[in-house]
């Protein structure tokens, strides 16, 4: 008697799965492919034309600085955005990144010179404005530019990448470029530098200057990465020693700007972890007290990189936190690794 064998393998289905997988990979490659439509010659020519600051471009910059200063003075976000839209600030920054990527020493030199002119002209214009029209009250728009953190680094990098990708395509995507002008926000820090100089507040001026250089550096770095990924043709010089020297100097300067940003990143991570645990502590141990919801909502979390962070509770006489409860609350802090050294302070109101 012959034994009948059955083949349970589903070869047609296996083949269709492989085909579907191949199609999916092909679709993903096509979806994220940034090489199509790249216009190498037109991109480089456009970047070179956007670098110089003279004549009309200089006056447009001055006008945009005045508009941005008025926006900061009146705490108007819409006015500040309008100033960023017309400010011709991206040319030298983008030119630096592209020049480094293709070894174009002339482009690097021109971009660096015009970048310095741009910063000086902007700072002088803003200083003059705030000398004649001082702020009655420091606005949130201005204060936001004096203490940069890691979010500003990410905004600058991804904004610069979007700008570089859009700039390299045939028929630059104007809406993307305008969006980058808003997102990267080079203009307000320059105005804040002028304000700091006008009122003699060195910390404001230095904080805004640091934010500006973070933005400029990471926009240039993002354009450098995009141009390298797109494999733009590099320029070769007979004097390779001079080329290497220039690249090293510029790279060293970029590294100097990136080091504080890295420190800012570490500090931001530490503060974020601290605040997260502090909020968890409040929600778990303070909210169960009488008027706990009020105590949590009014609590002040004061973070310090040193060992003097504080957690402030202000009952305003609504509830008396006795010594036993206070000891329990202090002991619970040990359950959180970021709150070991936190000082718990309760503002008590004496009864009449």
Rosetta blueprint (number, residue, H / E / L):
1 X L
2 X L
3 X L
4 X L
5 X L
6 X L
7 X L
8 X L
9 X L
10 X L
11 X H
12 X H
13 X H
14 X H
15 X H
16 X H
17 X H
18 X H
19 X H
20 X H
21 X H
22 X H
23 X H
24 X H
25 X H
26 X H
27 X H
28 X H
29 X H
30 X H
31 X H
32 X L
33 X L
34 X L
35 X L
36 X L
37 X L
38 X E
39 X L
40 X H
41 X H
42 X H
43 X H
44 X H
45 X H
46 X H
47 X H
48 X H
49 X H
50 X H
51 X H
52 X L
53 X L
54 X L
55 X L
56 X H
57 X H
58 X H
59 X H
60 X H
61 X H
62 X H
63 X H
64 X H
65 X H
66 X H
67 X H
68 X H
69 X H
70 X H
71 X H
72 X H
73 X H
74 X H
75 X L
76 X L
77 X H
78 X H
79 X H
80 X H
81 X H
82 X H
83 X H
84 X H
85 X H
86 X H
87 X L
88 X L
89 X L
90 X H
91 X H
92 X H
93 X H
94 X H
95 X H
96 X H
97 X H
98 X H
99 X H
100 X H
101 X H
102 X H
103 X L
104 X L
105 X H
106 X H
107 X H
108 X H
109 X H
110 X H
111 X H
112 X H
113 X H
114 X H
115 X H
116 X H
117 X H
118 X H
119 X H
120 X H
121 X H
122 X H
123 X H
124 X H
125 X H
126 X H
127 X H
128 X H
129 X H
130 X H
131 X H
132 X H
133 X L
134 X L
135 X L
136 X L
137 X L
138 X L
139 X L
140 X H
141 X H
142 X H
143 X H
144 X L
145 X L
146 X L
147 X L
148 X L
149 X L
150 X H
151 X H
152 X H
153 X H
154 X H
155 X H
156 X H
157 X H
158 X H
159 X H
160 X H
161 X H
162 X H
163 X H
164 X H
165 X H
166 X H
167 X H
168 X L
169 X E
170 X L
171 X L
172 X L
173 X L
174 X H
175 X H
176 X H
177 X H
178 X H
179 X H
180 X H
181 X H
182 X H
183 X H
184 X H
185 X L
186 X H
187 X H
188 X H
189 X H
190 X H
191 X H
192 X H
193 X H
194 X H
195 X H
196 X H
197 X H
198 X H
199 X H
200 X L
201 X L
202 X H
203 X H
204 X H
205 X H
206 X H
207 X H
208 X H
209 X H
210 X H
211 X H
212 X H
213 X H
214 X H
215 X H
216 X H
217 X H
218 X H
219 X H
220 X H
221 X H
222 X H
223 X H
224 X H
225 X H
226 X H
227 X H
228 X H
229 X H
230 X L
231 X L
232 X L
233 X L
234 X L
235 X L
236 X L
237 X L
238 X L
239 X L
240 X H
241 X H
242 X H
243 X H
244 X H
245 X H
246 X H
247 X H
248 X H
249 X H
250 X H
251 X H
252 X H
253 X H
254 X H
255 X H
256 X H
257 X H
258 X H
259 X H
260 X H
261 X H
262 X H
263 X H
264 X H
265 X H
266 X H
267 X H
268 X H
269 X H
270 X H
271 X H
272 X H
273 X H
274 X H
275 X H
276 X H
277 X H
278 X H
279 X H
280 X H
281 X H
282 X H
283 X H
284 X H
285 X H
286 X H
287 X L
288 X L
289 X L
290 X L
291 X L
292 X H
293 X H
294 X H
295 X H
296 X H
297 X H
298 X H
299 X L
300 X E
301 X E
302 X E
303 X L
304 X L
305 X L
306 X L
307 X L
308 X L
309 X L
310 X E
311 X E
312 X E
313 X E
314 X E
315 X L
316 X L
317 X L
318 X L
319 X L
320 X L
321 X L
322 X L
323 X H
324 X H
325 X H
326 X H
327 X H
328 X H
329 X H
330 X H
331 X H
332 X H
333 X H
334 X H
335 X H
336 X L
337 X L
338 X L
339 X L
340 X L
341 X L
342 X L
343 X E
344 X E
345 X E
346 X E
347 X E
348 X L
349 X L
350 X L
351 X L
352 X L
